[in-house]
Structures are given as C-alpha cells and as structure tokens.
Amino acid sequence: MVNRDQALAAAEQILAATAADKQHADRHGGNPDHDAAHAAALNLQQLVHDTPERT
C-alpha cells in the first residue's frame, strides 16, 4: 500500500513534469491539453495533501 508521503511525492513529480510541459507549450503559443494536464496535477497534489494519513 502507498502511504500519504509516497503519494504526495508522486503527485509533486507529476506536477513538476506537467509544469515543464506547460511552460514549453506556453512559449510556443500555448496548448489547452497541457493546461488541462497541469490543472489536473495541481488538483491531485491538493487532494493528496488534504487527505489524512490512515492509521
């Protein structure tokens, strides 16, 4: 089972990757798919952050 810290670390890695893709796309006129992926990654990070650790 994945614990909260592992899930948060994974969410942060996904967020970093989508941020890099979004920045690249934004420099070349933008791309709604990259915007949506980055927004979803932000939502995932927040969801994991807000979820309490199971005991």
Contact map, one row per residue, 1 for C-alpha under 8 A:
1110000000000000000000000000000000000000000000000000000
1111011000000000000000000000000000000000000000000000000
1111111000000000000000000000000000000000000000000000100
0111111100000000000000000000000000000000000000011011100
0011111110000000000000000000000000000000000000000000000
0111111111000000000000000000000000000000000000000000000
0111111111100000000000000000000000000000000000010000000
0001111111110000000000000000000000000000000010011000000
0000111111111000000000000000000000000000000000000000000
0000011111111100000000000000000000000000000000000000000
0000001111111110000000000000000000000000100110010000000
0000000111111111000000000000000000000000000010000000000
0000000011111111100000000000000000000000000000000000000
0000000001111111110000000000000000000000100000000000000
0000000000111111111000000000000000000100110010000000000
0000000000011111111100000000000000000000000000000000000
0000000000001111111110000000000000000000000000000000000
0000000000000111111111000000000001001100100000000000000
0000000000000011111111100000000000000100000000000000000
0000000000000001111111110000000000000000000000000000000
0000000000000000111111111000000001000000000000000000000
0000000000000000011111111100011001100100000000000000000
0000000000000000001111111110000000000000000000000000000
0000000000000000000111111111000000000000000000000000000
0000000000000000000011111111111001000000000000000000000
0000000000000000000001111111111000000000000000000000000
0000000000000000000000111111110000000000000000000000000
0000000000000000000000011111110000000000000000000000000
0000000000000000000000001111111000000000000000000000000
0000000000000000000001001111111101100000000000000000000
0000000000000000000001001100111111100000000000000000000
0000000000000000000000000000011111110000000000000000000
0000000000000000000000000000001111111000000000000000000
0000000000000000010011001000011111111100000000000000000
0000000000000000000001000000011111111110000000000000000
0000000000000000000000000000000111111111000000000000000
0000000000000000010000000000000011111111100000000000000
0000000000000010011001000000000001111111110000000000000
0000000000000000000000000000000000111111111000000000000
0000000000000000000000000000000000011111111100000000000
0000000000100110010000000000000000001111111110000000000
0000000000000010000000000000000000000111111111000000000
0000000000000000000000000000000000000011111111100000000
0000000000100000000000000000000000000001111111110000000
0000000100110010000000000000000000000000111111111000000
0000000000000000000000000000000000000000011111111100000
0000000000000000000000000000000000000000001111111110000
0001001100100000000000000000000000000000000111111110000
0001000100000000000000000000000000000000000011111111000
0000000000000000000000000000000000000000000001111111000
0001000000000000000000000000000000000000000000111111100
0001000000000000000000000000000000000000000000001111110
0011000000000000000000000000000000000000000000000011111
0000000000000000000000000000000000000000000000000001111
0000000000000000000000000000000000000000000000000000111
